[in-house]
Amino acid sequence: MKRHPENNNLTLFFGESYEGFDVLHQYAPLIEEYLSRALYVARLALVTHPRTFAFRVDLRFPANQLIDDAQTNKPLERFFKSLRAKIEHNRLLREKKSGHAHGTAVSHIWCRETGDTSGVPHYHLAILLNRDAFFKLGKFKIGRKNLFNLMVEAWSSALKLPVEDVRGLVEIPKKNPTYSLTRDDWDAFNAFFKRVSYFCKAETKHFGDGVHSFGTSRI
């Protein structure tokens, strides 16, 4: 085992698979502790919701507006707090309208990267929800009543900016952004975990500044 040169508590991982699941080994070294935590959260989401809707989303800061605490993870914390509240409100409205609505936990895996010379960080996220509550993101158009807009509104709230000012800052990857997971579909889970293993790469992670570069929902 080889320890991370900037953090002795972390182990560098160079394999092509982790606990039987594929990883993006071309980005090696990965960080084994991050892989372990990501896998645990994904498995726990499936225990909580046997039908899970998982998706990828990126959050960016505006290039032309200063966000006071952008060099901390407080905006991301506010994003998740707001998103949970908005999802809960969405479920309450659906229950009032139809008499019944499936609830959902909000599981997530994220990494923070600063990959260019600007020094402005961005976030890569994977979010896992009950597929009986949400099964698609909806159209990527501001103002629609869908999951995508709940995230736009949550990031707007987190940055303390009008919704129009965060247009384009909530980005859904064009290639395979969503996954339908079930306990008996190994291929889908493997594809999702392989995608998320990118978050675990050692490159672009920063240590020693007191700001975490990787995290998950509580486990």
C-alpha positions, 0 to 999 in steps of 0.5 A: 500500500502507498500512502498519499504524499500530502495526507498519510491517512489516505491510501492510493489505489491503482487497481482496475476494480474495487470490491468486484466493481469497475473503476476508472483506473485511467485516472489512477491513483484513486483514493481507496478510502473515498472508494470505500465510502462511495460504495457504502453510500450507494449500497445503503441507498439501495437498501433504503430504496430498492428502486433508486434513481441516481444521477450526475450533476455539476455545480459551478460558481459564477465567473463574474460575481464574488461569492464570499465563502466560495473557498469553503464548502459552506455553499454546498452545505446550504445547497443540500439543506435547501434541496432536501427542504424543496424535495420535502415540500414537493412531496407534501404538495404531491400528497395534497394533490393526489392523496399519496406521495412516496417520500425519499432519502437524499443520498449523495456523493461529491467531490470538490475540484480546482482544475484550472488557473482561476482558482475557482472550485467546482463540484461534481455530485451524484445524488440518489433518490427513491425512484418511486418519488423521482424517476427523471430530471425533467427538461433543463429549462428554468422555471419548469416544475421538475427535479432539475429546477429544484436543484437550480433553486437550491443552488440559487439559495445557496449562493444567495443569488437570483435564479436567473444569475445561476443559469448554466451553473447547474450542469447535467453531463450530456453523456449518461447522466442518469441511472436506474438502480435495483438490487438485482441489476449488477450491470447498472450498479457497476456502471454507476459506481464506475462513473462515481469512481472519478470523484475518488481520483487523487489528482486535483484534490487539495489538502492542508487548507482545512477544506474537504475535497470529498464527501458523502451523505451521512453513513 
